[in-house]
């Protein structure tokens, strides 16, 4: 499992090749979950996707 554990960070392009856990609020240009990956988002957090989501 991949884990993003931070707060108020802006990412350019993020790709998860396996299941992922995102803690904290972030902004992304692009976020991709590949091959049936499942992303779990922290309750009460905000995820802003500025560009594409796949």
PQR file with spaces between the fields and no chain letter, atoms N, CA, C, O and H, PARSE charges and radii, in Angstrom:
ATOM       1  N    UNK     1       0.845   -1.175    0.000 -0.4000 1.5000
ATOM       2  CA   UNK     1       0.000    0.000    0.000 -0.0000 2.0000
ATOM       3  C    UNK     1       0.891    1.238    0.000  0.5500 1.7000
ATOM       4  O    UNK     1       1.867    1.317    0.747 -0.5500 1.4000
ATOM       5  N    UNK     2       0.546    2.188   -0.836 -0.4000 1.5000
ATOM       6  CA   UNK     2       1.233    3.474   -0.874 -0.0000 2.0000
ATOM       7  C    UNK     2       0.489    4.443    0.021  0.5500 1.7000
ATOM       8  O    UNK     2      -0.742    4.448    0.049 -0.5500 1.4000
ATOM       9  H    UNK     2      -0.247    2.124   -1.443  0.4000 1.0000
ATOM      10  N    UNK     3       1.233    5.270    0.759 -0.4000 1.5000
ATOM      11  CA   UNK     3       0.617    6.192    1.708 -0.0000 2.0000
ATOM      12  C    UNK     3       1.130    7.609    1.466  0.5500 1.7000
ATOM      13  O    UNK     3       2.337    7.836    1.389 -0.5500 1.4000
ATOM      14  H    UNK     3       2.232    5.266    0.736  0.4000 1.0000
ATOM      15  N    UNK     4       0.197    8.566    1.346 -0.4000 1.5000
ATOM      16  CA   UNK     4       0.518    9.994    1.322 -0.0000 2.0000
ATOM      17  C    UNK     4       0.074   10.524    2.672  0.5500 1.7000
ATOM      18  O    UNK     4      -1.117   10.515    2.983 -0.5500 1.4000
ATOM      19  H    UNK     4      -0.784    8.382    1.409  0.4000 1.0000
ATOM      20  N    UNK     5       1.023   10.987    3.479 -0.4000 1.5000
ATOM      21  CA   UNK     5       0.721   11.425    4.842 -0.0000 2.0000
ATOM      22  C    UNK     5       1.297   12.820    5.052  0.5500 1.7000
ATOM      23  O    UNK     5       2.386   12.981    5.604 -0.5500 1.4000
ATOM      24  H    UNK     5       1.991   10.994    3.226  0.4000 1.0000
ATOM      25  N    UNK     6       0.552   13.822    4.604 -0.4000 1.5000
ATOM      26  CA   UNK     6       0.988   15.218    4.728 -0.0000 2.0000
ATOM      27  C    UNK     6      -0.273   16.089    4.697  0.5500 1.7000
ATOM      28  O    UNK     6      -1.388   15.571    4.751 -0.5500 1.4000
ATOM      29  H    UNK     6      -0.333   13.692    4.156  0.4000 1.0000
ATOM      30  N    UNK     7      -0.093   17.405    4.609 -0.4000 1.5000
ATOM      31  CA   UNK     7      -1.250   18.294    4.564 -0.0000 2.0000
ATOM      32  C    UNK     7      -0.920   19.531    3.741  0.5500 1.7000
ATOM      33  O    UNK     7       0.180   20.078    3.826 -0.5500 1.4000
ATOM      34  H    UNK     7       0.813   17.825    4.565  0.4000 1.0000
ATOM      35  N    UNK     8      -1.895   19.963    2.941 -0.4000 1.5000
ATOM      36  CA   UNK     8      -1.788   21.184    2.133 -0.0000 2.0000
ATOM      37  C    UNK     8      -0.585   21.191    1.206  0.5500 1.7000
ATOM      38  O    UNK     8       0.171   22.162    1.153 -0.5500 1.4000
ATOM      39  H    UNK     8      -2.789   19.519    2.872  0.4000 1.0000
ATOM      40  N    UNK     9      -0.415   20.086    0.471 -0.4000 1.5000
ATOM      41  CA   UNK     9       0.664   19.953   -0.497 -0.0000 2.0000
ATOM      42  C    UNK     9       0.057   19.945   -1.891  0.5500 1.7000
ATOM      43  O    UNK     9      -0.999   19.348   -2.101 -0.5500 1.4000
ATOM      44  H    UNK     9      -1.029   19.297    0.514  0.4000 1.0000
ATOM      45  N    UNK    10       0.717   20.606   -2.858 -0.4000 1.5000
ATOM      46  CA   UNK    10       0.281   20.543   -4.246 -0.0000 2.0000
ATOM      47  C    UNK    10       1.208   19.602   -5.000  0.5500 1.7000
ATOM      48  O    UNK    10       2.420   19.809   -5.052 -0.5500 1.4000
ATOM      49  H    UNK    10       1.575   21.091   -2.688  0.4000 1.0000
ATOM      50  N    UNK    11       0.616   18.563   -5.584 -0.4000 1.5000
ATOM      51  CA   UNK    11       1.360   17.583   -6.366 -0.0000 2.0000
ATOM      52  C    UNK    11       1.119   17.834   -7.841  0.5500 1.7000
ATOM      53  O    UNK    11       0.059   18.327   -8.226 -0.5500 1.4000
ATOM      54  H    UNK    11      -0.369   18.395   -5.542  0.4000 1.0000
ATOM      55  N    UNK    12       2.100   17.497   -8.669 -0.4000 1.5000
ATOM      56  CA   UNK    12       1.922   17.613  -10.109 -0.0000 2.0000
ATOM      57  C    UNK    12       1.168   16.387  -10.612  0.5500 1.7000
ATOM      58  O    UNK    12      -0.054   16.441  -10.757 -0.5500 1.4000
ATOM      59  H    UNK    12       2.961   17.097   -8.356  0.4000 1.0000
ATOM      60  N    UNK    13       1.858   15.290  -10.881 -0.4000 1.5000
ATOM      61  CA   UNK    13       1.228   14.065  -11.364 -0.0000 2.0000
ATOM      62  C    UNK    13       1.509   12.940  -10.386  0.5500 1.7000
ATOM      63  O    UNK    13       2.665   12.667  -10.065 -0.5500 1.4000
ATOM      64  H    UNK    13       2.850   15.246  -10.764  0.4000 1.0000
ATOM      65  N    UNK    14       0.445   12.276   -9.905 -0.4000 1.5000
ATOM      66  CA   UNK    14       0.570   11.191   -8.934 -0.0000 2.0000
ATOM      67  C    UNK    14      -0.063    9.937   -9.533  0.5500 1.7000
ATOM      68  O    UNK    14      -1.198    9.975  -10.007 -0.5500 1.4000
ATOM      69  H    UNK    14      -0.494   12.497  -10.166  0.4000 1.0000
ATOM      70  N    UNK    15       0.683    8.819   -9.509 -0.4000 1.5000
ATOM      71  CA   UNK    15       0.176    7.543   -9.999 -0.0000 2.0000
ATOM      72  C    UNK    15       0.291    6.509   -8.902  0.5500 1.7000
ATOM      73  O    UNK    15       1.362    6.328   -8.323 -0.5500 1.4000
ATOM      74  H    UNK    15       1.605    8.789   -9.123  0.4000 1.0000
ATOM      75  N    UNK    16      -0.809    5.828   -8.611 -0.4000 1.5000
ATOM      76  CA   UNK    16      -0.816    4.719   -7.663 -0.0000 2.0000
ATOM      77  C    UNK    16      -0.858    3.425   -8.466  0.5500 1.7000
ATOM      78  O    UNK    16      -1.796    3.199   -9.231 -0.5500 1.4000
ATOM      79  H    UNK    16      -1.679    5.976   -9.082  0.4000 1.0000
ATOM      80  N    UNK    17       0.158    2.566   -8.294 -0.4000 1.5000
ATOM      81  CA   UNK    17       0.217    1.275   -8.962 -0.0000 2.0000
ATOM      82  C    UNK    17      -0.333    0.167   -8.072  0.5500 1.7000
ATOM      83  O    UNK    17      -0.422   -0.989   -8.487 -0.5500 1.4000
ATOM      84  H    UNK    17       0.920    2.749   -7.672  0.4000 1.0000
ATOM      85  N    UNK    18      -0.694    0.522   -6.871 -0.4000 1.5000
ATOM      86  CA   UNK    18      -1.279   -0.399   -5.898 -0.0000 2.0000
ATOM      87  C    UNK    18      -2.266    0.391   -5.047  0.5500 1.7000
ATOM      88  O    UNK    18      -2.413    1.597   -5.246 -0.5500 1.4000
ATOM      89  H    UNK    18      -0.622    1.461   -6.534  0.4000 1.0000
ATOM      90  N    UNK    19      -2.937   -0.252   -4.116 -0.4000 1.5000
ATOM      91  CA   UNK    19      -3.876    0.454   -3.247 -0.0000 2.0000
ATOM      92  C    UNK    19      -3.164    1.581   -2.514  0.5500 1.7000
ATOM      93  O    UNK    19      -1.979    1.477   -2.197 -0.5500 1.4000
ATOM      94  H    UNK    19      -2.817   -1.232   -3.955  0.4000 1.0000
ATOM      95  N    UNK    20      -3.905    2.670   -2.243 -0.4000 1.5000
ATOM      96  CA   UNK    20      -3.295    3.825   -1.602 -0.0000 2.0000
ATOM      97  C    UNK    20      -4.163    4.429   -0.523  0.5500 1.7000
ATOM      98  O    UNK    20      -5.385    4.287   -0.539 -0.5500 1.4000
ATOM      99  H    UNK    20      -4.868    2.754   -2.501  0.4000 1.0000
ATOM     100  N    UNK    21      -3.523    5.106    0.413 -0.4000 1.5000
ATOM     101  CA   UNK    21      -4.179    5.823    1.501 -0.0000 2.0000
ATOM     102  C    UNK    21      -3.701    7.264    1.460  0.5500 1.7000
ATOM     103  O    UNK    21      -2.496    7.516    1.493 -0.5500 1.4000
ATOM     104  H    UNK    21      -2.530    5.222    0.425  0.4000 1.0000
ATOM     105  N    UNK    22      -4.624    8.213    1.390 -0.4000 1.5000
ATOM     106  CA   UNK    22      -4.282    9.635    1.346 -0.0000 2.0000
ATOM     107  C    UNK    22      -4.800   10.293    2.611  0.5500 1.7000
ATOM     108  O    UNK    22      -6.009   10.358    2.835 -0.5500 1.4000
ATOM     109  H    UNK    22      -5.602    8.009    1.363  0.4000 1.0000
ATOM     110  N    UNK    23      -3.886   10.781    3.440 -0.4000 1.5000
ATOM     111  CA   UNK    23      -4.224   11.513    4.668 -0.0000 2.0000
ATOM     112  C    UNK    23      -3.915   12.984    4.452  0.5500 1.7000
ATOM     113  O    UNK    23      -2.868   13.321    3.899 -0.5500 1.4000
ATOM     114  H    UNK    23      -2.904   10.728    3.258  0.4000 1.0000
ATOM     115  N    UNK    24      -4.811   13.865    4.879 -0.4000 1.5000
ATOM     116  CA   UNK    24      -4.609   15.301    4.735 -0.0000 2.0000
ATOM     117  C    UNK    24      -5.265   15.826    3.470  0.5500 1.7000
ATOM     118  O    UNK    24      -5.724   15.052    2.630 -0.5500 1.4000
ATOM     119  H    UNK    24      -5.661   13.591    5.328  0.4000 1.0000
ATOM     120  N    UNK    25      -5.307   17.137    3.341 -0.4000 1.5000
ATOM     121  CA   UNK    25      -5.906   17.807    2.185 -0.0000 2.0000
ATOM     122  C    UNK    25      -4.814   18.212    1.206  0.5500 1.7000
ATOM     123  O    UNK    25      -3.768   18.720    1.610 -0.5500 1.4000
ATOM     124  H    UNK    25      -4.934   17.765    4.024  0.4000 1.0000
ATOM     125  N    UNK    26      -5.061   17.985   -0.095 -0.4000 1.5000
ATOM     126  CA   UNK    26      -4.047   18.226   -1.120 -0.0000 2.0000
ATOM     127  C    UNK    26      -4.676   18.698   -2.417  0.5500 1.7000
ATOM     128  O    UNK    26      -5.890   18.616   -2.601 -0.5500 1.4000
ATOM     129  H    UNK    26      -5.911   17.573   -0.423  0.4000 1.0000
ATOM     130  N    UNK    27      -3.830   19.197   -3.317 -0.4000 1.5000
ATOM     131  CA   UNK    27      -4.224   19.526   -4.683 -0.0000 2.0000
ATOM     132  C    UNK    27      -3.340   18.728   -5.630  0.5500 1.7000
ATOM     133  O    UNK    27      -2.160   18.507   -5.359 -0.5500 1.4000
ATOM     134  H    UNK    27      -2.844   19.264   -3.167  0.4000 1.0000
ATOM     135  N    UNK    28      -3.924   18.298   -6.747 -0.4000 1.5000
ATOM     136  CA   UNK    28      -3.211   17.491   -7.738 -0.0000 2.0000
ATOM     137  C    UNK    28      -3.491   18.050   -9.120  0.5500 1.7000
ATOM     138  O    UNK    28      -4.603   18.492   -9.410 -0.5500 1.4000
ATOM     139  H    UNK    28      -4.882   18.477   -6.967  0.4000 1.0000
ATOM     140  N    UNK    29      -2.475   18.025   -9.971 -0.4000 1.5000
ATOM     141  CA   UNK    29      -2.714   18.295  -11.377 -0.0000 2.0000
ATOM     142  C    UNK    29      -3.379   17.073  -12.004  0.5500 1.7000
ATOM     143  O    UNK    29      -4.345   17.200  -12.756 -0.5500 1.4000
ATOM     144  H    UNK    29      -1.572   17.665   -9.735  0.4000 1.0000
ATOM     145  N    UNK    30      -2.854   15.887  -11.690 -0.4000 1.5000
ATOM     146  CA   UNK    30      -3.389   14.650  -12.236 -0.0000 2.0000
ATOM     147  C    UNK    30      -3.183   13.536  -11.216  0.5500 1.7000
ATOM     148  O    UNK    30      -2.111   13.429  -10.620 -0.5500 1.4000
ATOM     149  H    UNK    30      -2.069   15.784  -11.079  0.4000 1.0000
ATOM     150  N    UNK    31      -4.209   12.704  -11.010 -0.4000 1.5000
ATOM     151  CA   UNK    31      -4.082   11.568  -10.110 -0.0000 2.0000
ATOM     152  C    UNK    31      -4.625   10.337  -10.840  0.5500 1.7000
ATOM     153  O    UNK    31      -5.722   10.363  -11.396 -0.5500 1.4000
ATOM     154  H    UNK    31      -5.080   12.791  -11.494  0.4000 1.0000
ATOM     155  N    UNK    32      -3.832    9.256  -10.826 -0.4000 1.5000
ATOM     156  CA   UNK    32      -4.178    8.043  -11.551 -0.0000 2.0000
ATOM     157  C    UNK    32      -4.112    6.856  -10.601  0.5500 1.7000
ATOM     158  O    UNK    32      -3.130    6.686   -9.879 -0.5500 1.4000
ATOM     159  H    UNK    32      -2.940    9.235  -10.373  0.4000 1.0000
ATOM     160  N    UNK    33      -5.159    6.037  -10.602 -0.4000 1.5000
ATOM     161  CA   UNK    33      -5.166    4.762   -9.880 -0.0000 2.0000
ATOM     162  C    UNK    33      -5.170    3.669  -10.942  0.5500 1.7000
ATOM     163  O    UNK    33      -6.165    3.492  -11.645 -0.5500 1.4000
ATOM     164  H    UNK    33      -5.957    6.175  -11.189  0.4000 1.0000
ATOM     165  N    UNK    34      -4.056    2.930  -11.066 -0.4000 1.5000
ATOM     166  CA   UNK    34      -3.910    1.951  -12.132 -0.0000 2.0000
ATOM     167  C    UNK    34      -4.330    0.552  -11.719  0.5500 1.7000
ATOM     168  O    UNK    34      -4.259    0.182  -10.547 -0.5500 1.4000
ATOM     169  H    UNK    34      -3.248    3.074  -10.495  0.4000 1.0000
ATOM     170  N    UNK    35      -4.767   -0.211  -12.700 -0.4000 1.5000
ATOM     171  CA   UNK    35      -4.964   -1.645  -12.554 -0.0000 2.0000
ATOM     172  C    UNK    35      -5.847   -2.084  -11.403  0.5500 1.7000
ATOM     173  O    UNK    35      -5.502   -3.037  -10.703 -0.5500 1.4000
ATOM     174  H    UNK    35      -4.824    0.089  -13.652  0.4000 1.0000
ATOM     175  N    UNK    36      -6.969   -1.427  -11.183 -0.4000 1.5000
ATOM     176  CA   UNK    36      -7.876   -1.829  -10.115 -0.0000 2.0000
ATOM     177  C    UNK    36      -7.456   -1.366   -8.741  0.5500 1.7000
ATOM     178  O    UNK    36      -7.971   -1.864   -7.740 -0.5500 1.4000
ATOM     179  H    UNK    36      -7.250   -0.654  -11.751  0.4000 1.0000
ATOM     180  N    UNK    37      -6.532   -0.425   -8.668 -0.4000 1.5000
ATOM     181  CA   UNK    37      -6.108    0.121   -7.380 -0.0000 2.0000
ATOM     182  C    UNK    37      -7.262    0.840   -6.703  0.5500 1.7000
ATOM     183  O    UNK    37      -8.100    1.450   -7.368 -0.5500 1.4000
ATOM     184  H    UNK    37      -6.114   -0.021   -9.482  0.4000 1.0000
ATOM     185  N    UNK    38      -7.303    0.767   -5.392 -0.4000 1.5000
ATOM     186  CA   UNK    38      -8.309    1.452   -4.591 -0.0000 2.0000
ATOM     187  C    UNK    38      -7.637    2.543   -3.776  0.5500 1.7000
ATOM     188  O    UNK    38      -6.641    2.289   -3.100 -0.5500 1.4000
ATOM     189  H    UNK    38      -6.623    0.271   -4.852  0.4000 1.0000
ATOM     190  N    UNK    39      -8.175    3.760   -3.834 -0.4000 1.5000
ATOM     191  CA   UNK    39      -7.657    4.861   -3.033 -0.0000 2.0000
ATOM     192  C    UNK    39      -8.615    5.124   -1.881  0.5500 1.7000
ATOM     193  O    UNK    39      -9.824    5.240   -2.084 -0.5500 1.4000
ATOM     194  H    UNK    39      -8.985    3.966   -4.383  0.4000 1.0000
ATOM     195  N    UNK    40      -8.075    5.217   -0.679 -0.4000 1.5000
ATOM     196  CA   UNK    40      -8.853    5.541    0.509 -0.0000 2.0000
ATOM     197  C    UNK    40      -8.476    6.952    0.943  0.5500 1.7000
ATOM     198  O    UNK    40      -7.296    7.255    1.121 -0.5500 1.4000
ATOM     199  H    UNK    40      -7.094    5.123   -0.514  0.4000 1.0000
ATOM     200  N    UNK    41      -9.477    7.814    1.114 -0.4000 1.5000
ATOM     201  CA   UNK    41      -9.253    9.211    1.483 -0.0000 2.0000
ATOM     202  C    UNK    41      -9.648    9.419    2.936  0.5500 1.7000
ATOM     203  O    UNK    41     -10.658    8.893    3.402 -0.5500 1.4000
ATOM     204  H    UNK    41     -10.436    7.568    0.970  0.4000 1.0000
ATOM     205  N    UNK    42      -8.830   10.201    3.649 -0.4000 1.5000
ATOM     206  CA   UNK    42      -9.108   10.511    5.048 -0.0000 2.0000
ATOM     207  C    UNK    42     -10.430   11.268    5.172  0.5500 1.7000
ATOM     208  O    UNK    42     -10.682   12.216    4.428 -0.5500 1.4000
ATOM     209  H    UNK    42      -8.009   10.629    3.271  0.4000 1.0000
ATOM     210  N    UNK    43     -11.252   10.851    6.095 -0.4000 1.5000
ATOM     211  CA   UNK    43     -12.519   11.515    6.367 -0.0000 2.0000
ATOM     212  C    UNK    43     -12.280   12.967    6.763  0.5500 1.7000
ATOM     213  O    UNK    43     -11.413   13.247    7.590 -0.5500 1.4000
ATOM     214  H    UNK    43     -11.047   10.081    6.699  0.4000 1.0000
ATOM     215  N    UNK    44     -13.036   13.890    6.183 -0.4000 1.5000
ATOM     216  CA   UNK    44     -12.912   15.303    6.515 -0.0000 2.0000
ATOM     217  C    UNK    44     -11.832   16.031    5.735  0.5500 1.7000
ATOM     218  O    UNK    44     -11.671   17.241    5.898 -0.5500 1.4000
ATOM     219  H    UNK    44     -13.740   13.663    5.511  0.4000 1.0000
ATOM     220  N    UNK    45     -11.086   15.324    4.891 -0.4000 1.5000
ATOM     221  CA   UNK    45     -10.040   15.970    4.094 -0.0000 2.0000
ATOM     222  C    UNK    45     -10.624   16.399    2.751  0.5500 1.7000
ATOM     223  O    UNK    45     -11.698   15.943    2.359 -0.5500 1.4000
ATOM     224  H    UNK    45     -11.217   14.342    4.758  0.4000 1.0000
ATOM     225  N    UNK    46      -9.913   17.277    2.052 -0.4000 1.5000
ATOM     226  CA   UNK    46     -10.344   17.766    0.748 -0.0000 2.0000
ATOM     227  C    UNK    46      -9.258   17.469   -0.271  0.5500 1.7000
ATOM     228  O    UNK    46      -8.087   17.777   -0.051 -0.5500 1.4000
ATOM     229  H    UNK    46      -9.040   17.648    2.371  0.4000 1.0000
ATOM     230  N    UNK    47      -9.654   16.865   -1.393 -0.4000 1.5000
ATOM     231  CA   UNK    47      -8.734   16.575   -2.484 -0.0000 2.0000
ATOM     232  C    UNK    47      -9.190   17.377   -3.695  0.5500 1.7000
ATOM     233  O    UNK    47     -10.288   17.155   -4.205 -0.5500 1.4000
ATOM     234  H    UNK    47     -10.606   16.615   -1.572  0.4000 1.0000
ATOM     235  N    UNK    48      -8.359   18.310   -4.162 -0.4000 1.5000
ATOM     236  CA   UNK    48      -8.667   19.125   -5.344 -0.0000 2.0000
ATOM     237  C    UNK    48      -7.891   18.588   -6.519  0.5500 1.7000
ATOM     238  O    UNK    48      -6.660   18.548   -6.493 -0.5500 1.4000
ATOM     239  H    UNK    48      -7.467   18.490   -3.747  0.4000 1.0000
ATOM     240  N    UNK    49      -8.607   18.171   -7.561 -0.4000 1.5000
ATOM     241  CA   UNK    49      -7.959   17.686   -8.784 -0.0000 2.0000
ATOM     242  C    UNK    49      -8.117   18.768   -9.837  0.5500 1.7000
ATOM     243  O    UNK    49      -9.219   19.034  -10.317 -0.5500 1.4000
ATOM     244  H    UNK    49      -9.607   18.203   -7.582  0.4000 1.0000
ATOM     245  N    UNK    50      -7.001   19.387  -10.186 -0.4000 1.5000
ATOM     246  CA   UNK    50      -7.000   20.536  -11.067 -0.0000 2.0000
ATOM     247  C    UNK    50      -7.074   20.108  -12.530  0.5500 1.7000
ATOM     248  O    UNK    50      -7.722   20.765  -13.345 -0.5500 1.4000
ATOM     249  H    UNK    50      -6.106   19.171   -9.796  0.4000 1.0000
ATOM     250  N    UNK    51      -6.408   19.008  -12.854 -0.4000 1.5000
ATOM     251  CA   UNK    51      -6.363   18.531  -14.241 -0.0000 2.0000
ATOM     252  C    UNK    51      -7.209   17.298  -14.432  0.5500 1.7000
ATOM     253  O    UNK    51      -8.437   17.363  -14.370 -0.5500 1.4000
ATOM     254  H    UNK    51      -5.881   18.474  -12.192  0.4000 1.0000
ATOM     255  N    UNK    52      -6.552   16.158  -14.668 -0.4000 1.5000
ATOM     256  CA   UNK    52      -7.228   14.916  -15.019 -0.0000 2.0000
ATOM     257  C    UNK    52      -7.248   13.923  -13.872  0.5500 1.7000
ATOM     258  O    UNK    52      -6.358   13.912  -13.022 -0.5500 1.4000
ATOM     259  H    UNK    52      -5.555   16.105  -14.718  0.4000 1.0000
ATOM     260  N    UNK    53      -8.274   13.093  -13.862 -0.4000 1.5000
ATOM     261  CA   UNK    53      -8.306   11.971  -12.941 -0.0000 2.0000
ATOM     262  C    UNK    53      -8.663   10.728  -13.740  0.5500 1.7000
ATOM     263  O    UNK    53      -9.585   10.743  -14.555 -0.5500 1.4000
ATOM     264  H    UNK    53      -8.997   13.102  -14.553  0.4000 1.0000
ATOM     265  N    UNK    54      -7.924    9.654  -13.499 -0.4000 1.5000
ATOM     266  CA   UNK    54      -8.146    8.393  -14.213 -0.0000 2.0000
ATOM     267  C    UNK    54      -8.252    7.274  -13.227  0.5500 1.7000
ATOM     268  O    UNK    54      -8.440    6.122  -13.618 -0.5500 1.4000
ATOM     269  H    UNK    54      -7.175    9.641  -12.837  0.4000 1.0000
